[in-house]
Amino acid sequence: MCGIFSIFLNERHRRLYGGETDLCGRKESLRELAFRQSARQRHRGPDHTGLVADEDEGFVLVQERLCVIGVKTGTQPFVSQDGQVLLVANGEIYNYLLMAQEINDALEAGESTYTPRSDCDVIIAYYEKFGVDVLMKNIRGMFAFVLYDKKNGCILVARDPIGIVPLYSGKDVEGNLWIASEMKCLVEKCSEVEIFPPGHMYYGSRQKLKPVSYFDSDWMYEIPRAKVDLERLKKSLEDAVESHLQCDVPMGALLSGGLDSSLIASIATKIMKKRHGPDYRLKTYSVGLVGGPDFEFARMVADYIGSDHTEVYFTIDEGLNYIRDAVLHGETYDITTVRCTIPLLLLSRYIKSEGIKMVLSGEGADELFGGYLYFHQAPNAEEFHFETVKRVQNLHYADCLRANKGTSAWGLELRVPFLDTDFVNYVMSIRPEDRKPQNKINGLVQPMEKYILREAFAEDYLPQKVLWRQKEQFSDGVGYTWIDTITKYAASHISDAEFSSAAARFPINPPPTKEAYYYRQIFKELFPHESCASTVTRWVPRTDWGCSADPSGRKQTIHKENV
């Protein structure tokens, strides 16, 4: 997972902060400034830093690279053959070979055959051949990119439909435009910072940045009526996993022992065995406290699929040490995201130490299928559907943010096949009556969440105890004492007097608990501008459905421990 950074000056031939000096008393060129600011996200791409700066044109593009595809040929920024179009991109384009073939199919007599330097290189070639609209219609993957066309002076900025990959924009006091993968690159210099919204693009001059939507589907506004086709559902997920397996470096998979990550690991194993033979063993990893409930089920899956499995243990004290890092890297104060980011940071550090650069994971299934336990209390199918729509559209605030930044903190790329664009569109077009919790299997005493997903893969994919295991949220599954302890620990740092002034001190999203106040206090130190606080949306269940406001799945009445 890479990091991108760019600055576009609002006046040609203008030196940024002409008379201003940096902390060391030296005047900085645009190149020097960009290199220094981008260093704050260098953990995202520890393999190489690429930079193109043009003081006369007034722009700079930087990429912090993690080499995963096209290791020897994919160095960025990419520059077109005529030197007029430049690109920095973060992510993976899963249909890049198809896009490259379409470019070649459209070549005119005498034009050279196009060979992509890496998956992201296809963006610049496809743009030149077909233009912006066709590019954004056909591209598939997780991505954020900045393309600059010197011929017309236009900037193209875009982010994938779900927001798997982060992207922020900002303006400094002189109105110059800044763009970065992580907010920490902008906060020191920009008085205004915003999230660049998922499924949006901007194409125009550097004077304004008003993103417009390029991703739109009926399920966002209407209740779908199509019945589920279990075979199509199964094939769609298998296709998504296969597309996510393109990789030129060592890879593995996260395996919590829950349904979602277990399915992804199982499907990936079947595909890789077909490619490499029956002796292939996928490397899988789980994390938790000693005695954490996830380990037992992760072992069952690892034994069933024959993976090379590793259990990574951490102590409560080790976890508490990472609270500040979780806020810093996650760039959030949301309670559940902080709780979940800490085990992921610890796990990612271990995985990277083994030489792995890419892992698969199961994020997204709970949003698509209504898998969180509070969905059991949805009053009707209509409200169920629109709550899943909301969850999918807000993934970039929570699960995607945590998954991407928690792994990128150690230069590890995480891929999420459940959030493949075509798979998302299919699942969300299924009527909510089929997606909501159901009870059609002998032995179930209550409706089971994600029922159709379980039914689609009922044969020869997972042990039955895992296939029909109740949802266990990641921060619960690592060990029940984790949330209990971190909640008490964080609250112990905040006095009653401090908490009584929460709304006055933090008027944007006032913290509702002492735990939330503690995380918010750390966030304020790291990201002091009020606009930074506005980039966070809290993850909470639907209290108007009678659900607990605490995001832990254990707080919902439907939860049963150790099942």
Secondary structure as the mmCIF struct_conf table of DSSP 4:
data_model
#
loop_
_struct_conf.conf_type_id
_struct_conf.id
_struct_conf.beg_label_comp_id
_struct_conf.beg_label_asym_id
_struct_conf.beg_label_seq_id
_struct_conf.end_label_comp_id
_struct_conf.end_label_asym_id
_struct_conf.end_label_seq_id
STRN STRN1 GLY A 3 PHE A 8
BEND BEND1 ASN A 10 GLU A 11
TURN_TY1_P TURN_TY1_P1 ARG A 12 HIS A 13
HELX_LH_PP_P HELX_LH_PP_P1 ARG A 14 ARG A 15
TURN_TY1_P TURN_TY1_P2 LEU A 16 GLY A 19
STRN STRN2 THR A 21 THR A 21
TURN_TY1_P TURN_TY1_P3 LEU A 23 CYS A 24
BEND BEND2 GLY A 25 GLY A 25
STRN STRN3 LYS A 27 LYS A 27
HELX_RH_AL_P HELX_RH_AL_P1 LEU A 30 SER A 38
HELX_RH_3T_P HELX_RH_3T_P1 ALA A 39 ARG A 44
TURN_TY1_P TURN_TY1_P4 PRO A 46 ASP A 47
STRN STRN4 HIS A 48 ASP A 54
TURN_TY1_P TURN_TY1_P5 GLU A 55 GLY A 58
STRN STRN5 PHE A 59 ARG A 65
BEND BEND3 ILE A 69 GLY A 70
TURN_TY1_P TURN_TY1_P6 VAL A 71 THR A 73
BEND BEND4 GLN A 76 PRO A 77
STRN STRN6 PHE A 78 VAL A 79
TURN_TY1_P TURN_TY1_P7 GLN A 81 ASP A 82
BEND BEND5 GLY A 83 GLY A 83
STRN STRN7 VAL A 85 ILE A 93
TURN_TY1_P TURN_TY1_P8 TYR A 94 ASN A 95
HELX_RH_AL_P HELX_RH_AL_P2 TYR A 96 ASP A 105
TURN_TY1_P TURN_TY1_P9 ALA A 106 ALA A 106
HELX_LH_PP_P HELX_LH_PP_P2 LEU A 107 GLU A 108
TURN_TY1_P TURN_TY1_P10 ALA A 109 GLY A 110
HELX_LH_PP_P HELX_LH_PP_P3 GLU A 111 TYR A 114
BEND BEND6 ARG A 117 SER A 118
TURN_TY1_P TURN_TY1_P11 ASP A 119 CYS A 120
HELX_RH_AL_P HELX_RH_AL_P3 ASP A 121 PHE A 130
HELX_RH_AL_P HELX_RH_AL_P4 VAL A 132 ASN A 138
STRN STRN8 GLY A 141 ASP A 149
TURN_TY1_P TURN_TY1_P12 LYS A 150 GLY A 153
STRN STRN9 CYS A 154 ARG A 159
BEND BEND7 PRO A 161 ILE A 162
BEND BEND8 VAL A 165 VAL A 165
STRN STRN10 TYR A 168 LYS A 171
TURN_TY1_P TURN_TY1_P13 VAL A 173 GLU A 174
STRN STRN11 LEU A 177 ALA A 180
BEND BEND9 SER A 181 GLU A 182
HELX_RH_3T_P HELX_RH_3T_P2 MET A 183 CYS A 185
TURN_TY1_P TURN_TY1_P14 LEU A 186 LYS A 189
BEND BEND10 SER A 191 SER A 191
STRN STRN12 GLU A 192 ILE A 195
HELX_LH_PP_P HELX_LH_PP_P4 PHE A 196 PRO A 197
TURN_TY1_P TURN_TY1_P15 PRO A 198 GLY A 199
STRN STRN13 HIS A 200 GLY A 204
TURN_TY1_P TURN_TY1_P16 ARG A 206 GLN A 207
STRN STRN14 VAL A 212 SER A 213
HELX_RH_3T_P HELX_RH_3T_P3 ASP A 218 MET A 220
TURN_TY1_P TURN_TY1_P17 TYR A 221 TYR A 221
BEND BEND11 GLU A 222 GLU A 222
STRN STRN15 ALA A 226 ALA A 226
HELX_LH_PP_P HELX_LH_PP_P5 LYS A 227 VAL A 228
HELX_RH_AL_P HELX_RH_AL_P5 LEU A 230 SER A 243
TURN_TY1_P TURN_TY1_P18 HIS A 244 LEU A 245
BEND BEND12 ASP A 248 VAL A 249
STRN STRN16 MET A 251 LEU A 254
BEND BEND13 GLY A 257 GLY A 258
HELX_RH_AL_P HELX_RH_AL_P6 LEU A 259 HIS A 276
TURN_TY1_P TURN_TY1_P19 PRO A 278 ASP A 279
STRN STRN17 LYS A 283 GLY A 288
BEND BEND14 LEU A 289 LEU A 289
TURN_TY1_P TURN_TY1_P20 VAL A 290 GLY A 291
HELX_RH_AL_P HELX_RH_AL_P7 PRO A 293 ILE A 305
TURN_TY1_P TURN_TY1_P21 GLY A 306 GLY A 306
STRN STRN18 ASP A 308 TYR A 313
HELX_RH_AL_P HELX_RH_AL_P8 ILE A 316 ASN A 321
TURN_TY1_P TURN_TY1_P22 TYR A 322 TYR A 322
HELX_RH_AL_P HELX_RH_AL_P9 ILE A 323 GLY A 330
TURN_TY1_P TURN_TY1_P23 GLU A 331 GLU A 331
HELX_RH_AL_P HELX_RH_AL_P10 ILE A 335 SER A 353
TURN_TY1_P TURN_TY1_P24 GLU A 354 GLY A 355
STRN STRN19 MET A 358 LEU A 360
TURN_TY1_P TURN_TY1_P25 GLU A 363 GLY A 364
HELX_RH_AL_P HELX_RH_AL_P11 ALA A 365 PHE A 369
TURN_TY1_P TURN_TY1_P26 GLY A 370 GLY A 370
BEND BEND15 TYR A 372 TYR A 372
HELX_RH_3T_P HELX_RH_3T_P4 LEU A 373 GLN A 377
BEND BEND16 PRO A 379 ASN A 380
HELX_RH_AL_P HELX_RH_AL_P12 ALA A 381 GLN A 393
TURN_TY1_P TURN_TY1_P27 ASN A 394 ASN A 394
HELX_RH_3T_P HELX_RH_3T_P5 LEU A 395 TYR A 397
TURN_TY1_P TURN_TY1_P28 ALA A 398 ALA A 398
HELX_RH_AL_P HELX_RH_AL_P13 ASP A 399 SER A 408
TURN_TY1_P TURN_TY1_P29 ALA A 409 GLY A 411
STRN STRN20 GLU A 413 ARG A 415
HELX_RH_3T_P HELX_RH_3T_P6 PRO A 417 LEU A 419
HELX_RH_AL_P HELX_RH_AL_P14 THR A 421 VAL A 427
TURN_TY1_P TURN_TY1_P30 MET A 428 SER A 429
STRN STRN21 ILE A 430 ILE A 430
HELX_RH_AL_P HELX_RH_AL_P15 PRO A 432 ARG A 435
BEND BEND17 LYS A 436 LYS A 436
STRN STRN22 GLN A 438 GLN A 438
BEND BEND18 ILE A 441 ILE A 441
TURN_TY1_P TURN_TY1_P31 ASN A 442 GLY A 443
BEND BEND19 VAL A 445 GLN A 446
STRN STRN23 MET A 448 MET A 448
TURN_TY1_P TURN_TY1_P32 GLU A 449 LYS A 450
HELX_RH_AL_P HELX_RH_AL_P16 TYR A 451 ALA A 456
TURN_TY1_P TURN_TY1_P33 PHE A 457 PHE A 457
BEND BEND20 GLU A 459 LEU A 462
HELX_RH_AL_P HELX_RH_AL_P17 GLN A 464 LEU A 467
TURN_TY1_P TURN_TY1_P34 TRP A 468 TRP A 468
HELX_LH_PP_P HELX_LH_PP_P6 ARG A 469 LYS A 471
HELX_RH_AL_P HELX_RH_AL_P18 PHE A 474 GLY A 477
TURN_TY1_P TURN_TY1_P35 VAL A 478 VAL A 478
HELX_RH_AL_P HELX_RH_AL_P19 TYR A 480 ALA A 491
TURN_TY1_P TURN_TY1_P36 SER A 492 HIS A 493
BEND BEND21 ILE A 494 ILE A 494
HELX_RH_AL_P HELX_RH_AL_P20 ASP A 496 SER A 500
TURN_TY1_P TURN_TY1_P37 SER A 501 SER A 501
HELX_RH_AL_P HELX_RH_AL_P21 ALA A 502 ARG A 505
BEND BEND22 ILE A 508 ASN A 509
BEND BEND23 PRO A 512 THR A 513
HELX_RH_AL_P HELX_RH_AL_P22 LYS A 514 LEU A 526
BEND BEND24 PHE A 527 PHE A 527
BEND BEND25 HIS A 529 HIS A 529
HELX_RH_AL_P HELX_RH_AL_P23 GLU A 530 ALA A 533
TURN_TY1_P TURN_TY1_P38 SER A 534 THR A 535
HELX_RH_3T_P HELX_RH_3T_P7 THR A 543 TRP A 545
TURN_TY1_P TURN_TY1_P39 GLY A 546 GLY A 546
BEND BEND26 ALA A 549 ASP A 550
HELX_RH_3T_P HELX_RH_3T_P8 GLY A 553 LYS A 555
BEND BEND27 GLN A 556 GLN A 556
TURN_TY1_P TURN_TY1_P40 THR A 557 ILE A 558
TURN_TY1_P TURN_TY1_P41 GLU A 561 ASN A 562
#
